[in-house]
Amino acid sequence: MKFFFGNRLITGGLILMAFAVAATDLFAAQLNDASKQARLIEQNFDSAKSNQDLTSIEDYLTFADANSPAIRAAFYKWKASLEQVSQASLPDPMLMYSFNPDNFKTDNTMPEYMIGVSQEFPWLGTIGAGKDAAFARSQAEYEAFQSERYKLHFMIKRQLYEFYLLNREISIVRDNIYLLESWEAVARAGYTAGEMLQSDLLMAQVELGKMKTQLASLEDKVNPYKETIRSLVFLPDSIDVVAPENIPDTLKNIDEELIRSAILQSNPDLKSMTNMISMEKNMMKQASRMNYPMFNIGLDYKSAGASMNQDMSREPQDSWMVKVGMSLPIWFGRNKARTGEARARLMESEYKQLDYRNQIEAMTAEKLFDLRDAGRQIGLYQSGLISLAEQSLKTAYKSYEAGELEFINVIQAQRQLLDFVFTLEQAKVDYAMTRAELEMMMGRDMEYLEIQHKE
């Protein structure tokens, strides 16, 4: 019977040791992978820094990833937290030396002294819980780093899309100025010939003046837009900022449920909060382990002077001592408060994540509506309204030339067409901005969801 229970005890111990070794190896592998990833990202900082060819929105984002101080600050915050994982270990051993000062007052005596070394050991699982908590925190900082990246990406995209809109408005206004100048020339010739009223000429000149003033204001905005983009991307003055020629205004093969699911699964802030909850759970585990005794094991070498032999010679009196000590966690109020604090921090993290998850769900619903609405506006103006406005303008001008309409009707038709074209371009930018904001919330690009949907 004794052999049976002894054998089972040994088997159980071996199983526990195997699990402990496997868990240690897994933790070491995860930490090693995270360290490798940090080194690769840091190398990319320098390798992408020399890229001077910025021809697409993706080029601006890549340049910002390599040079933005905000992204680098978030990266090094993550890297610092990664370095803290290895610091969760045994405390430094203590080396002690003591001696009897009275030995130095007399001659021909061997000094009495003692040299010792000791190591403190916390309760089993305390250090492991500390390592797990530190690693979970580093994972939370990594997700915060990714969140900072996508937030900056969104800010850059938004500014580039607005720059695109400004560039399109300038182009549209220039085209309308060219059209108005031709009308003004016709009105002037007709007035000179006595075939048209002076009011038509004055109306064309007034509208032309308004258009030229609007163009001057739009062109004056170009440099502030460029400087804002330059500051976000951290571009040197030697690189010019060019407005994108096209923006993403179509979204194919993606349903809204897939977007909602991707946001709840991949949102960097939510993932960071999940890791913070894991950290607080391990901190609570560590706090409970700290309520148990800590042990101290040491070894002392003592020289107690010398003793007189029969031949009147002195023989050193040396000895070795092993010492074992343990702390007495008798301050129960402090121990209870420490555990209670850890439990309260865990509940704080859980409720913060729940609150943020509700906010994300509401924000997702709002942005999906904005996406649908912008899509409807694009479809409305592209499918018929602009072509109808163009036809209306041509008809109004022909009727004016035939003397059937006043010039004010032509101006109104031209204003309506201009308003429709501006509204279409604004809808395209709204669509692209909403898409970029959803990508920021997902922590990944829409192209990933398109691939997932096809699969």
C-alpha positions as CSV (number, residue, x, y, z in Angstrom):
1,M,0.0,0.0,0.0
2,K,2.8,2.4,0.9
3,F,4.5,1.5,-2.4
4,F,1.3,2.2,-4.3
5,F,0.7,5.7,-2.8
6,G,4.4,6.5,-3.0
7,N,4.4,5.6,-6.7
8,R,1.3,7.7,-7.3
9,L,2.8,10.6,-5.5
10,I,6.0,10.4,-7.7
11,T,3.9,10.1,-10.9
12,G,1.8,13.1,-9.9
13,G,5.0,15.1,-9.2
14,L,6.5,14.2,-12.5
15,I,3.2,15.2,-14.3
16,L,3.3,18.6,-12.6
17,M,6.9,19.1,-13.5
18,A,6.1,18.3,-17.1
19,F,3.3,20.8,-17.2
20,A,5.5,23.4,-15.6
21,V,8.3,22.8,-18.1
22,A,5.9,22.9,-21.0
23,A,4.3,26.2,-19.8
24,T,7.7,27.7,-19.3
25,D,8.8,26.7,-22.8
26,L,5.6,28.2,-24.3
27,F,6.0,31.4,-22.4
28,A,9.6,31.7,-23.5
29,A,8.6,31.1,-27.1
30,Q,5.9,33.8,-27.0
31,L,8.4,36.3,-25.4
32,N,11.0,35.4,-28.0
33,D,8.5,35.9,-30.9
34,A,7.5,39.3,-29.5
35,S,11.1,40.4,-29.2
36,K,11.9,39.3,-32.8
37,Q,8.8,41.3,-33.9
38,A,10.1,44.4,-32.1
39,R,13.5,44.1,-33.7
40,L,12.0,43.8,-37.2
41,I,9.8,46.8,-36.6
42,E,12.8,48.8,-35.4
43,Q,14.8,47.8,-38.4
44,N,11.9,48.9,-40.7
45,F,12.1,52.4,-39.1
46,D,15.5,52.9,-40.7
47,S,15.0,50.9,-43.9
48,A,11.8,52.8,-44.9
49,K,13.2,56.2,-43.9
50,S,15.0,56.7,-47.2
51,N,11.9,56.2,-49.4
52,Q,11.4,59.5,-51.2
53,D,8.9,58.4,-53.9
54,L,5.4,59.3,-52.5
55,T,3.0,58.7,-55.4
56,S,0.1,57.0,-53.6
57,I,-1.8,57.2,-50.3
58,E,-0.1,53.9,-49.3
59,D,3.4,55.6,-49.8
60,Y,2.4,58.3,-47.3
61,L,1.3,55.8,-44.7
62,T,4.5,53.8,-45.1
63,F,6.6,56.9,-44.7
64,A,4.6,57.9,-41.6
65,D,5.1,54.4,-40.1
66,A,8.9,54.9,-40.5
67,N,9.2,58.5,-39.4
68,S,6.3,59.6,-37.3
69,P,7.4,60.6,-33.7
70,A,4.0,59.6,-32.4
71,I,4.3,56.0,-33.8
72,R,7.9,55.7,-32.6
73,A,6.9,56.9,-29.1
74,A,4.1,54.2,-29.0
75,F,6.5,51.6,-30.3
76,Y,9.2,52.3,-27.7
77,K,6.5,52.3,-25.0
78,W,5.7,48.8,-26.1
79,K,9.3,47.8,-26.3
80,A,9.9,49.1,-22.7
81,S,7.0,47.1,-21.4
82,L,8.5,44.0,-23.2
83,E,11.8,44.5,-21.4
84,Q,9.9,44.5,-18.1
85,V,8.9,40.9,-18.5
86,S,12.3,39.5,-17.8
87,Q,12.6,41.7,-14.7
88,A,10.0,39.6,-12.9
89,S,12.5,37.2,-11.2
90,L,14.0,36.3,-7.9
91,P,15.4,39.2,-5.9
92,D,19.2,39.6,-5.9
93,P,21.0,37.4,-3.4
94,M,22.5,39.0,-0.3
95,L,26.2,38.8,0.5
96,M,27.1,39.7,4.2
97,Y,30.3,40.1,6.1
98,S,30.6,40.7,9.8
99,F,33.6,40.8,12.2
100,N,34.4,41.5,15.9
101,P,36.2,44.9,16.2
102,D,37.7,43.9,19.5
103,N,40.1,41.6,17.7
104,F,41.9,44.6,16.2
105,K,42.8,46.0,19.7
106,T,45.2,43.2,20.7
107,D,48.1,41.7,18.9
108,N,48.7,38.1,17.9
109,T,45.1,37.2,17.8
110,M,43.2,35.7,14.9
111,P,40.2,37.9,13.9
112,E,36.7,36.6,14.3
113,Y,34.5,37.2,11.2
114,M,31.7,35.7,9.3
115,I,30.8,35.6,5.6
116,G,27.4,34.6,4.4
117,V,25.2,34.5,1.3
118,S,21.4,34.2,1.2
119,Q,18.6,34.1,-1.3
120,E,15.0,35.0,-0.8
121,F,12.3,32.9,-2.4
122,P,8.7,34.1,-2.7
123,W,5.8,31.6,-2.4
124,L,5.4,29.2,-5.3
125,G,3.7,30.9,-8.3
126,T,4.4,34.5,-7.2
127,I,7.1,35.1,-9.8
128,G,5.2,33.2,-12.5
129,A,2.1,35.3,-12.0
130,G,4.3,38.5,-12.1
131,K,5.8,37.4,-15.4
132,D,2.4,36.6,-16.9
133,A,1.1,40.0,-15.8
134,A,4.1,41.8,-17.3
135,F,3.8,39.9,-20.6
136,A,0.0,40.6,-20.7
137,R,0.8,44.3,-20.2
138,S,3.3,44.2,-23.0
139,Q,0.7,42.7,-25.3
140,A,-1.7,45.5,-24.3
141,E,1.0,48.1,-25.1
142,Y,1.5,46.4,-28.5
143,E,-2.2,46.8,-29.3
144,A,-2.0,50.4,-28.1
145,F,0.9,50.8,-30.6
146,Q,-1.2,49.4,-33.4
147,S,-4.1,51.6,-32.4
148,E,-1.8,54.6,-32.6
149,R,-0.7,53.5,-36.1
150,Y,-4.2,53.2,-37.4
151,K,-5.4,56.4,-35.8
152,L,-2.5,58.2,-37.5
153,H,-3.3,56.4,-40.8
154,F,-6.9,57.7,-40.5
155,M,-5.8,61.3,-39.9
156,I,-3.5,61.1,-42.9
157,K,-6.1,59.6,-45.1
158,R,-8.7,62.2,-44.0
159,Q,-6.4,65.0,-44.8
160,L,-5.4,63.6,-48.2
161,Y,-9.0,63.0,-49.0
162,E,-9.8,66.6,-48.1
163,F,-6.9,67.7,-50.2
164,Y,-8.3,65.6,-53.1
165,L,-11.6,67.4,-52.7
166,L,-9.9,70.8,-52.6
167,N,-8.0,69.9,-55.8
168,R,-11.3,68.8,-57.5
169,E,-13.1,72.0,-56.4
170,I,-10.3,74.1,-57.9
171,S,-10.5,72.1,-61.2
172,I,-14.3,72.4,-61.3
173,V,-14.2,76.2,-60.6
174,R,-11.6,76.7,-63.3
175,D,-13.8,74.9,-65.8
176,N,-16.7,77.0,-64.9
177,I,-14.7,80.2,-65.1
178,Y,-13.7,79.2,-68.6
179,L,-17.4,78.6,-69.4
180,L,-18.4,82.0,-67.9
181,E,-15.7,83.8,-69.8
182,S,-17.1,82.5,-73.0
183,W,-20.6,83.5,-72.0
184,E,-19.3,86.9,-71.0
185,A,-17.6,87.3,-74.4
186,V,-20.9,86.4,-76.1
187,A,-22.9,88.8,-73.9
188,R,-20.4,91.6,-74.6
189,A,-20.5,91.1,-78.3
190,G,-24.3,90.9,-78.3
191,Y,-24.5,94.1,-76.2
192,T,-22.1,95.9,-78.5
193,A,-24.2,94.8,-81.5
194,G,-27.4,95.9,-79.7
195,E,-28.8,92.4,-79.7
196,M,-28.5,91.7,-75.9
197,L,-29.3,93.6,-72.8
198,Q,-26.7,95.3,-70.7
199,S,-28.1,93.4,-67.6
200,D,-27.0,90.1,-69.2
201,L,-23.5,91.3,-69.6
202,L,-23.4,92.7,-66.0
203,M,-24.8,89.4,-64.7
204,A,-22.2,87.4,-66.5
205,Q,-19.4,89.7,-65.2
206,V,-20.8,89.5,-61.6
207,E,-20.9,85.7,-61.7
208,L,-17.4,85.6,-63.2
209,G,-16.1,87.8,-60.5
210,K,-17.6,85.6,-57.8
211,M,-16.1,82.5,-59.4
212,K,-12.6,84.1,-59.6
213,T,-12.8,85.1,-55.9
214,Q,-13.9,81.6,-55.0
215,L,-11.0,80.2,-57.0
216,A,-8.5,82.5,-55.2
217,S,-9.8,81.3,-51.8
218,L,-9.5,77.7,-52.8
219,E,-6.0,78.1,-54.2
220,D,-5.0,79.9,-51.0
221,K,-6.0,76.8,-49.0
222,V,-3.5,74.6,-50.8
223,N,-0.4,75.4,-48.8
224,P,-2.1,75.0,-45.4
225,Y,-3.3,71.6,-46.5
226,K,0.2,70.6,-47.6
227,E,1.7,71.7,-44.3
228,T,-0.8,69.8,-42.3
229,I,-0.1,66.6,-44.3
230,R,3.6,67.3,-44.0
231,S,3.4,67.5,-40.2
232,L,1.3,64.3,-39.9
233,V,3.6,62.3,-42.2
234,F,6.7,64.0,-40.8
235,L,7.8,64.9,-44.4
236,P,11.0,67.0,-45.0
237,D,10.6,70.2,-47.0
238,S,12.4,68.5,-49.9
239,I,9.4,66.2,-50.6
240,D,6.4,67.9,-52.2
241,V,2.9,66.9,-51.2
242,V,0.7,66.0,-54.1
243,A,-3.1,65.5,-54.0
244,P,-4.2,62.0,-54.8
245,E,-5.9,61.6,-58.2
246,N,-8.4,59.0,-57.0
247,I,-9.9,57.9,-53.7
248,P,-11.7,54.6,-52.8
249,D,-15.3,55.3,-53.4
250,T,-16.6,51.8,-54.0
251,L,-16.8,48.8,-51.6
252,K,-17.5,45.5,-53.1
253,N,-18.3,42.0,-51.8
254,I,-18.5,43.0,-48.1
255,D,-21.6,42.7,-45.9
256,E,-22.1,44.8,-42.8
257,E,-22.2,41.8,-40.5
258,L,-18.7,40.9,-41.5
259,I,-17.6,44.5,-40.7
260,R,-19.3,44.4,-37.3
261,S,-17.7,41.1,-36.5
262,A,-14.3,42.2,-37.6
263,I,-14.4,45.3,-35.5
264,L,-15.4,43.5,-32.3
265,Q,-12.7,40.8,-32.9
266,S,-9.9,43.0,-34.2
267,N,-10.3,46.5,-32.7
268,P,-6.8,47.3,-31.2
269,D,-8.3,49.2,-28.2
270,L,-10.6,46.3,-27.3
271,K,-7.7,43.8,-27.7
272,S,-5.6,46.0,-25.5
273,M,-8.3,46.1,-22.8
274,T,-8.5,42.3,-23.1
275,N,-4.8,42.0,-22.3
276,M,-5.2,44.5,-19.5
277,I,-7.8,42.2,-18.0
278,S,-5.4,39.3,-18.3
279,M,-2.8,41.4,-16.6
280,E,-5.1,42.3,-13.7
281,K,-6.1,38.6,-13.2
282,N,-2.4,37.7,-12.9
283,M,-1.8,40.6,-10.6
284,M,-4.7,39.4,-8.4
285,K,-3.1,35.9,-8.4
286,Q,0.2,37.4,-7.4
287,A,-1.4,39.4,-4.7
288,S,-2.9,36.3,-3.2
289,R,0.4,34.5,-3.3
290,M,2.0,37.4,-1.4
291,N,-0.2,36.6,1.5
292,Y,1.9,33.4,2.1
293,P,5.3,33.3,3.7
294,M,8.5,34.1,1.8
295,F,11.5,31.9,2.5
296,N,15.2,32.7,2.9
297,I,17.9,30.2,2.5
298,G,21.6,31.0,3.2
299,L,25.0,29.7,3.9
300,D,27.5,31.2,6.4
301,Y,31.1,30.6,7.0
302,K,32.3,31.6,10.5
303,S,35.8,32.0,11.8
304,A,35.7,32.2,15.6
305,G,39.3,33.1,16.2
306,A,41.7,30.4,17.5
307,S,41.9,28.0,20.5
308,M,45.0,27.1,22.5
309,N,46.4,23.5,21.8
310,Q,48.5,21.5,24.3
311,D,51.7,22.6,22.6
312,M,50.7,26.2,23.2
313,S,49.9,26.7,19.5
314,R,46.7,28.3,18.2
315,E,44.3,26.4,15.9
316,P,41.6,28.3,13.9
317,Q,38.1,27.5,14.9
318,D,36.1,27.5,11.6
319,S,32.5,26.4,11.0
320,W,29.9,26.3,8.3
321,M,26.2,27.0,9.0
322,V,23.1,26.6,6.8
323,K,20.3,29.0,7.7
324,V,16.7,28.9,6.7
325,G,14.2,31.7,7.5
326,M,10.7,32.6,6.6
327,S,8.6,35.8,6.7
328,L,5.5,35.9,8.9
329,P,2.6,37.5,7.0
330,I,0.7,38.4,10.2
331,W,-0.5,41.8,9.0
332,F,-3.8,40.4,7.8
333,G,-5.4,43.8,7.2
334,R,-2.6,44.8,4.8
335,N,-2.8,41.4,3.0
336,K,-6.6,41.7,2.7
337,A,-6.3,45.2,1.3
338,R,-3.7,44.2,-1.2
339,T,-6.0,41.4,-2.5
340,G,-9.0,43.7,-2.5
341,E,-7.1,46.3,-4.5
342,A,-6.2,43.8,-7.1
343,R,-9.8,42.5,-7.3
344,A,-11.1,46.1,-7.7
345,R,-8.6,46.9,-10.5
346,L,-9.7,43.7,-12.3
347,M,-13.4,44.8,-12.1
348,E,-12.4,48.3,-13.3
349,S,-10.7,46.8,-16.4
350,E,-13.7,44.5,-17.1
351,Y,-16.2,47.3,-16.9
352,K,-14.1,49.7,-18.9
353,Q,-13.9,47.1,-21.7
354,L,-17.7,46.5,-21.5
355,D,-18.4,50.2,-21.7
356,Y,-16.0,50.7,-24.7
357,R,-17.4,47.7,-26.4
358,N,-20.9,49.3,-26.2
359,Q,-19.5,52.5,-27.6
360,I,-17.8,50.7,-30.5
361,E,-21.0,48.9,-31.4
362,A,-22.9,52.2,-31.4
363,M,-20.2,53.9,-33.4
364,T,-20.1,51.0,-35.9
365,A,-23.8,51.3,-36.5
366,E,-23.4,55.1,-37.0
367,K,-20.5,54.7,-39.5
368,L,-22.2,52.0,-41.4
369,F,-25.2,54.3,-41.9
370,D,-22.8,57.1,-43.0
371,L,-21.3,54.6,-45.5
372,R,-24.7,53.6,-46.9
373,D,-25.9,57.2,-47.1
374,A,-22.7,58.3,-48.9
375,G,-23.1,55.4,-51.3
376,R,-26.7,56.5,-52.0
377,Q,-25.6,60.0,-52.7
378,I,-22.9,58.8,-55.1
379,G,-25.4,56.6,-56.9
380,L,-28.0,59.3,-57.1
381,Y,-25.8,62.0,-58.6
382,Q,-23.7,59.6,-60.8
383,S,-26.8,57.8,-62.2
384,G,-28.9,60.7,-63.3
385,L,-28.9,64.0,-61.6
386,I,-25.7,65.4,-63.0
387,S,-26.5,64.3,-66.6
388,L,-29.9,65.9,-66.1
389,A,-28.4,69.1,-64.8
390,E,-26.0,69.2,-67.8
391,Q,-28.9,68.7,-70.2
392,S,-30.8,71.4,-68.4
393,L,-27.9,73.9,-68.7
394,K,-27.6,73.2,-72.5
395,T,-31.3,73.6,-73.0
396,A,-31.4,76.8,-71.0
397,Y,-28.5,78.3,-73.0
398,K,-30.1,77.4,-76.3
399,S,-33.4,78.9,-75.2
400,Y,-31.5,82.1,-74.1
401,E,-29.8,82.3,-77.5
402,A,-33.2,81.9,-79.1
403,G,-34.6,84.7,-77.0
404,E,-37.0,82.4,-75.1
405,L,-35.3,82.7,-71.6
406,E,-33.5,85.4,-69.7
407,F,-29.9,85.1,-68.8
408,I,-30.7,84.6,-65.2
409,N,-32.1,81.2,-66.0
410,V,-28.8,80.1,-67.6
411,I,-26.9,81.3,-64.5
412,Q,-29.3,79.3,-62.2
413,A,-28.9,76.2,-64.3
414,Q,-25.1,76.6,-64.2
415,R,-25.2,77.1,-60.4
416,Q,-27.3,73.9,-60.0
417,L,-24.9,71.8,-62.1
418,L,-22.0,73.2,-60.1
419,D,-23.7,72.4,-56.8
420,F,-24.5,68.8,-58.0
421,V,-20.8,68.2,-59.1
422,F,-19.6,69.6,-55.7
423,T,-22.1,67.4,-53.9
424,L,-20.9,64.3,-55.8
425,E,-17.3,64.9,-55.0
426,Q,-18.2,65.6,-51.3
427,A,-20.1,62.3,-51.2
428,K,-17.1,60.4,-52.6
429,V,-14.9,62.0,-49.9
430,D,-17.4,61.2,-47.2
431,Y,-17.6,57.6,-48.4
432,A,-13.8,57.3,-48.4
433,M,-13.4,58.9,-45.0
434,T,-16.1,56.6,-43.4
435,R,-14.3,53.6,-44.9
436,A,-11.0,54.8,-43.5
437,E,-12.6,55.3,-40.1
438,L,-14.0,51.8,-40.2
439,E,-10.5,50.5,-41.1
440,M,-9.1,52.4,-38.1
441,M,-11.8,50.7,-35.9
442,M,-11.0,47.3,-37.3
443,G,-7.2,47.7,-37.1
444,R,-6.9,46.4,-40.7
445,D,-7.7,47.3,-44.3
446,M,-10.9,46.6,-46.1
447,E,-9.0,44.5,-48.6
448,Y,-8.6,41.8,-45.9
449,L,-12.4,41.6,-45.5
450,E,-12.8,41.3,-49.3
451,I,-10.5,38.3,-49.3
452,Q,-12.3,36.8,-46.3
453,H,-15.7,37.2,-48.0
454,K,-14.5,35.6,-51.2
455,E,-13.2,32.6,-49.2
